[in-house]
Amino acid sequence: MELPQHIAIIMDGNGRWAKKRLLPRIAGHQQGMESVRAMISHCSKIKIPYLTLFAFSSENWRRPESEISFLLGLFLKSLKGELKALAENNVRLRIIGEKTRFSKELQNAIEEAEVLTENNKGLMLNIAFNYGGKWDIVQAAQKLCDKVVKQELNISEINEEVFQDHLCLSDCPMPDLLIRTSGEYRISNFLLWQFAYAELYFTDTLWPDFREAQLEEALKTYNSRQRRFGYIEEQLEIHPHLEIIEQQAHA
């Protein structure tokens, strides 16, 4: 089976999982952490190089204050409590998103976790927390504008490659596979630029129930698809190397 280099997951359905069981929403978030651990472990085991998880969007601040407070607390607790497991799995951790809205304690915990895992050589785990695809594009544009103003860059030098270099995950290959759980069929402002050529996989499974078997089913579906990158099928049949070249070009 040909495996994707980079998997991105929108972890959706924690609240509905809890509601079906007449439990508070926070119970769904707690159980969802078990699925996070399972994905990290399994992706490490099968040698997936990059995994990006959408944990908290820039729109999630609209949720009830009590739920936001719990999610921030759970994130902080996880950062501190999962470091040993990340080290054992040789996982490198990075948090992407707008961090200035977080408490100093959370910002410090993020920095500590990233520093302590930065030399790990296994799975590159990106957690998108207070992240939005539109924000990502705007902040990249701001960086480029600043370079132009400082005369460090000419406008004529700005192309897709240069722009991409200023986005989050610029040092990672583009996601090959996007998985969204819970039966929703949208990407919800996640990695808008980076999903240009991603294969999309949607499942009715709620996130707390998404484990190794469900991931393997997604990988099986991914493996059944032909990624053409604008070419037609006949071109790839004659020149199968074109697909590999395009995958590398979009990495």
C-alpha positions as CSV (number, residue, x, y, z in Angstrom):
1,M,0.0,0.0,0.0
2,E,1.3,3.5,-0.9
3,L,1.0,5.7,2.1
4,P,0.5,9.4,2.2
5,Q,3.4,11.5,3.4
6,H,1.2,14.0,5.2
7,I,-2.2,13.3,6.8
8,A,-4.4,16.1,8.1
9,I,-7.5,15.4,10.3
10,I,-10.4,17.5,11.3
11,M,-11.4,15.9,14.6
12,D,-15.1,16.4,14.6
13,G,-18.0,14.9,16.6
14,N,-16.9,15.0,20.3
15,G,-20.0,16.8,21.4
16,R,-22.4,14.5,19.4
17,W,-20.6,11.5,20.8
18,A,-21.3,12.7,24.3
19,K,-24.9,13.7,23.6
20,K,-25.7,10.3,22.2
21,R,-24.6,8.9,25.6
22,L,-26.4,11.6,27.7
23,L,-23.0,12.9,28.8
24,P,-21.7,16.5,29.1
25,R,-19.8,17.7,26.0
26,I,-16.5,17.7,27.9
27,A,-16.8,13.9,28.2
28,G,-16.6,13.8,24.4
29,H,-13.5,15.9,24.4
30,Q,-11.9,13.7,27.0
31,Q,-12.6,10.6,25.0
32,G,-11.4,12.3,21.8
33,M,-8.0,12.5,23.4
34,E,-7.8,8.7,23.3
35,S,-8.3,8.9,19.5
36,V,-5.5,11.5,19.3
37,R,-3.2,9.2,21.2
38,A,-4.2,6.3,18.9
39,M,-3.5,8.3,15.7
40,I,-0.1,9.5,17.0
41,S,0.9,5.9,17.9
42,H,-0.4,4.3,14.7
43,C,1.1,6.9,12.4
44,S,4.4,6.5,14.1
45,K,4.1,2.7,13.8
46,I,3.4,2.7,10.0
47,K,6.0,5.5,9.3
48,I,3.7,8.4,8.3
49,P,6.1,11.3,8.3
50,Y,3.7,14.2,9.0
51,L,0.4,14.4,10.9
52,T,-1.6,17.6,11.4
53,L,-4.6,17.7,13.7
54,F,-7.2,20.5,13.8
55,A,-7.9,20.9,17.5
56,F,-9.3,24.4,17.9
57,S,-10.3,26.8,15.1
58,S,-10.3,30.6,15.3
59,E,-14.1,30.3,15.1
60,N,-14.3,28.1,18.2
61,W,-14.1,31.1,20.5
62,R,-17.8,31.5,19.7
63,R,-18.6,28.4,21.8
64,P,-19.8,28.6,25.4
65,E,-17.2,30.1,27.7
66,S,-17.3,27.0,30.0
67,E,-16.4,24.7,27.1
68,I,-13.7,27.0,25.8
69,S,-12.2,27.1,29.3
70,F,-12.3,23.3,29.5
71,L,-10.6,23.0,26.0
72,L,-7.8,25.4,26.9
73,G,-7.3,23.5,30.2
74,L,-7.3,20.1,28.4
75,F,-4.8,21.4,25.9
76,L,-2.5,22.7,28.7
77,K,-2.8,19.4,30.6
78,S,-2.1,17.4,27.5
79,L,1.0,19.4,26.6
80,K,2.4,18.7,30.0
81,G,1.2,15.2,30.4
82,E,2.0,13.7,26.9
83,L,5.6,14.8,26.6
84,K,6.9,11.5,27.9
85,A,4.8,9.5,25.4
86,L,5.9,11.8,22.6
87,A,9.6,11.3,23.5
88,E,9.1,7.5,23.6
89,N,7.5,7.6,20.1
90,N,10.3,10.0,18.9
91,V,7.6,12.5,17.9
92,R,8.4,16.1,17.2
93,L,5.6,18.5,18.3
94,R,4.7,21.9,16.8
95,I,1.7,24.1,17.5
96,I,0.4,26.3,14.6
97,G,-2.1,29.1,15.0
98,E,-2.3,32.6,16.6
99,K,-0.9,32.1,20.0
100,T,-1.0,35.6,21.4
101,R,-4.6,35.1,22.7
102,F,-3.4,32.3,25.0
103,S,-2.4,32.8,28.7
104,K,1.3,33.2,29.4
105,E,1.2,29.8,31.1
106,L,-0.1,28.1,28.0
107,Q,2.3,30.0,25.7
108,N,5.2,28.9,28.0
109,A,4.0,25.3,27.9
110,I,3.8,25.3,24.1
111,E,7.3,26.7,23.9
112,E,8.6,24.1,26.3
113,A,7.0,21.2,24.5
114,E,8.3,22.3,21.1
115,V,11.8,22.8,22.5
116,L,11.9,19.5,24.3
117,T,10.8,17.6,21.2
118,E,12.6,19.6,18.5
119,N,15.4,17.0,18.0
120,N,13.1,14.0,17.7
121,K,13.4,12.4,14.3
122,G,10.1,10.4,14.0
123,L,6.6,11.7,13.3
124,M,6.2,15.5,12.8
125,L,3.0,16.2,14.7
126,N,1.4,19.6,14.0
127,I,-1.5,20.7,16.3
128,A,-3.6,23.5,14.9
129,F,-4.9,25.4,17.9
130,N,-6.6,28.8,17.4
131,Y,-5.8,28.3,13.7
132,G,-7.7,29.5,10.6
133,G,-6.8,29.1,7.0
134,K,-7.8,32.7,6.2
135,W,-5.6,33.9,9.1
136,D,-2.7,31.8,7.8
137,I,-3.0,33.4,4.3
138,V,-3.3,37.0,5.8
139,Q,-0.3,36.6,8.1
140,A,1.8,35.3,5.2
141,A,0.7,38.4,3.1
142,Q,1.6,40.6,6.0
143,K,5.1,39.1,6.2
144,L,5.7,39.6,2.5
145,C,4.4,43.2,2.7
146,D,6.8,43.9,5.5
147,K,9.7,42.5,3.5
148,V,8.7,44.7,0.5
149,V,8.5,47.8,2.7
150,K,12.0,47.0,4.1
151,Q,13.3,46.5,0.6
152,E,14.2,42.9,1.4
153,L,12.0,41.6,-1.4
154,N,10.8,42.9,-4.7
155,I,7.1,42.6,-5.6
156,S,8.1,40.9,-8.9
157,E,9.8,38.1,-6.8
158,I,6.6,37.1,-5.1
159,N,5.2,33.9,-6.7
160,E,3.4,30.8,-5.4
161,E,6.6,29.3,-4.0
162,V,7.6,32.4,-2.2
163,F,4.1,32.9,-0.8
164,Q,4.0,29.3,0.4
165,D,7.3,29.7,2.2
166,H,5.6,32.2,4.6
167,L,2.6,30.0,5.5
168,C,2.3,27.7,8.4
169,L,3.8,24.2,7.6
170,S,6.0,25.7,5.0
171,D,8.7,23.1,5.9
172,C,6.3,20.2,5.5
173,P,5.0,18.6,2.3
174,M,1.5,19.5,1.3
175,P,-1.1,17.3,2.9
176,D,-1.9,14.3,0.7
177,L,-5.0,13.2,2.6
178,L,-7.6,15.2,4.6
179,I,-9.8,13.1,6.9
180,R,-12.9,14.6,8.5
181,T,-15.0,12.7,11.0
182,S,-18.6,12.9,12.1
183,G,-20.3,13.1,8.7
184,E,-19.7,16.7,7.9
185,Y,-18.6,17.6,4.3
186,R,-16.6,20.8,4.5
187,I,-13.0,21.9,5.4
188,S,-14.1,24.6,7.8
189,N,-11.3,27.1,7.2
190,F,-8.5,24.6,7.7
191,L,-5.3,24.8,5.6
192,L,-7.1,26.5,2.7
193,W,-3.9,26.9,0.6
194,Q,-2.3,23.6,1.7
195,F,-5.3,21.5,0.6
196,A,-5.0,22.5,-3.1
197,Y,-4.2,18.9,-4.1
198,A,-5.3,16.9,-1.1
199,E,-7.5,13.9,-1.3
200,L,-10.6,14.4,0.8
201,Y,-12.0,11.6,2.9
202,F,-15.2,12.0,4.9
203,T,-16.6,9.5,7.4
204,D,-19.7,9.3,9.6
205,T,-17.6,8.0,12.5
206,L,-17.5,10.4,15.4
207,W,-14.0,11.4,16.4
208,P,-14.0,9.6,19.8
209,D,-14.7,6.3,17.9
210,F,-12.0,6.9,15.2
211,R,-9.2,4.5,15.8
212,E,-6.6,2.4,14.0
213,A,-9.1,0.4,12.0
214,Q,-10.9,3.6,10.8
215,L,-7.6,5.2,9.8
216,E,-6.6,2.1,7.8
217,E,-9.9,2.3,5.9
218,A,-9.2,5.9,5.0
219,L,-5.7,4.8,3.8
220,K,-7.2,2.1,1.8
221,T,-9.6,4.5,0.1
222,Y,-6.7,7.0,-0.5
223,N,-4.6,4.2,-2.1
224,S,-7.5,3.4,-4.5
225,R,-7.4,6.9,-6.0
226,Q,-5.2,8.2,-8.9
227,R,-3.7,11.6,-8.2
228,R,-3.5,13.3,-11.6
229,F,-2.4,16.9,-10.7
230,G,-4.0,18.2,-13.9
231,Y,-2.8,15.4,-16.2
232,I,-5.2,13.0,-17.9
233,E,-5.2,9.3,-17.1
234,E,-3.7,8.3,-20.4
235,Q,-0.7,10.6,-19.8
236,L,0.0,8.9,-16.5
237,E,-0.4,5.5,-18.0
238,I,2.3,6.4,-20.6
239,H,4.5,8.3,-18.2
240,P,3.7,7.1,-14.6
241,H,6.7,9.1,-13.3
242,L,4.7,12.3,-13.9
243,E,2.6,11.6,-10.8
244,I,5.7,11.2,-8.7
245,I,7.2,14.4,-10.1
246,E,4.0,16.4,-9.3
247,Q,3.8,15.0,-5.8
248,Q,7.4,16.1,-5.2
249,A,6.6,19.5,-6.7
250,H,3.7,20.1,-4.4
251,A,5.6,18.9,-1.3
